[in-house]
Amino acid sequence: MQDLVRGGRWQRLGVGVYAAFTGKPPRPALLWAAVLRAGPGSLLSHESAAELDGLLQPARLIHVTVPSARHRQPIAGVVIHRSSRSVGYKQQRGLPPRTNTEETVLDLAASAASFDDVIALIARACQLRLTTPFLLDDALRQRAKARWRAEIGRALQDGFDGVHSPLEYRYHRDVERAHGLPEPDRQAQATQHGARIFRDVHYRAYRLVVELDGKASHPDEQRWQDTHRDYAAAADGIVTLRYGWADVTERRCETARQIAMVLVGRGWRGTLKQCGPGCRI
């Protein structure tokens, strides 16, 4: 083996781990090397598991979870996590074993900078059909300790059917549900000028669309496309209202009132309700 390395036919990727090829090792080889170097029972986890699930881009450091009873010397370029639980995992042909999506999402939630980051991760995992709110809630219940436990639990009860972003989740929770607005279709598919489009929130029975945009500004080309799309919807008798972060967070009550006024004008017979003692409707 050492002769093969010295001869340049093999290369050493770590203590006891070799690549039987020359040239720069591809990413899968480096991930395999980290798992093998960490020893039996090791799994890719955190950012590295999310990478293989398509949730995150590859990071410089590789994250591996090992049984807590095992003591390993530090490995260059590898972050070792220890777990005393029986961690759920999945394995696909040609790829190293990794934590299942539910474990991965909850692991990353523990180090998230904000709850909006957690919501974005959950929404993306559900959007990609890697998991479901039910499976995430089940995994959450099995953890003795979990950061954001109460907040994640409430969010999972709300459901993520059609919710693709933290802004959409906040609209659903703080504007729509908190004020008693009717339940819409989310990411509703439609055809406009022969092209398939998706509308963030569509109150189909009242021909009202709410588009949500978390970006502070739009390039001129994007603004033109949005305006053109709104005009086309108006030609079909559909009113479009557009809201950003401030409308959904700081002015959520005023936004709910505005939407309710349009809905009432289009036949809604429901009643707007106060979201709390300080509600400004």
Rosetta blueprint (number, residue, H / E / L):
1 M L
2 Q H
3 D H
4 L H
5 V H
6 R H
7 G L
8 G L
9 R L
10 W L
11 Q E
12 R E
13 L E
14 G E
15 V L
16 G L
17 V E
18 Y E
19 A E
20 A L
21 F L
22 T L
23 G L
24 K L
25 P L
26 P L
27 R H
28 P H
29 A H
30 L H
31 L H
32 W H
33 A H
34 A H
35 V H
36 L H
37 R H
38 A H
39 G L
40 P L
41 G L
42 S L
43 L E
44 L E
45 S L
46 H H
47 E H
48 S H
49 A H
50 A H
51 E H
52 L H
53 D H
54 G L
55 L L
56 L L
57 Q L
58 P L
59 A L
60 R L
61 L L
62 I E
63 H E
64 V E
65 T E
66 V E
67 P E
68 S L
69 A L
70 R L
71 H L
72 R L
73 Q L
74 P L
75 I L
76 A L
77 G L
78 V E
79 V E
80 I E
81 H E
82 R E
83 S E
84 S L
85 R L
86 S L
87 V L
88 G L
89 Y E
90 K E
91 Q L
92 Q L
93 R L
94 G L
95 L L
96 P L
97 P L
98 R E
99 T E
100 N L
101 T H
102 E H
103 E H
104 T H
105 V H
106 L H
107 D H
108 L H
109 A H
110 A L
111 S L
112 A L
113 A L
114 S L
115 F H
116 D H
117 D H
118 V H
119 I H
120 A H
121 L H
122 I H
123 A H
124 R H
125 A H
126 C H
127 Q H
128 L L
129 R L
130 L L
131 T L
132 T L
133 P H
134 F H
135 L H
136 L H
137 D H
138 D H
139 A H
140 L H
141 R H
142 Q L
143 R L
144 A L
145 K L
146 A L
147 R L
148 W L
149 R H
150 A H
151 E H
152 I H
153 G H
154 R H
155 A H
156 L H
157 Q H
158 D H
159 G L
160 F L
161 D L
162 G L
163 V L
164 H L
165 S L
166 P H
167 L H
168 E H
169 Y H
170 R H
171 Y H
172 H H
173 R H
174 D H
175 V H
176 E H
177 R H
178 A L
179 H L
180 G L
181 L L
182 P L
183 E L
184 P L
185 D E
186 R E
187 Q E
188 A E
189 Q E
190 A E
191 T E
192 Q E
193 H L
194 G L
195 A E
196 R E
197 I E
198 F E
199 R E
200 D E
201 V E
202 H E
203 Y E
204 R H
205 A H
206 Y H
207 R L
208 L E
209 V E
210 V E
211 E E
212 L E
213 D L
214 G L
215 K L
216 A L
217 S L
218 H L
219 P L
220 D H
221 E H
222 Q H
223 R H
224 W H
225 Q H
226 D H
227 T H
228 H H
229 R H
230 D H
231 Y H
232 A H
233 A H
234 A H
235 A H
236 D L
237 G L
238 I L
239 V E
240 T E
241 L E
242 R E
243 Y E
244 G L
245 W H
246 A H
247 D H
248 V H
249 T H
250 E L
251 R L
252 R H
253 C H
254 E H
255 T H
256 A H
257 R H
258 Q H
259 I H
260 A H
261 M H
262 V H
263 L H
264 V H
265 G H
266 R L
267 G L
268 W L
269 R L
270 G L
271 T L
272 L L
273 K L
274 Q L
275 C L
276 G L
277 P L
278 G L
279 C L
280 R L
281 I L
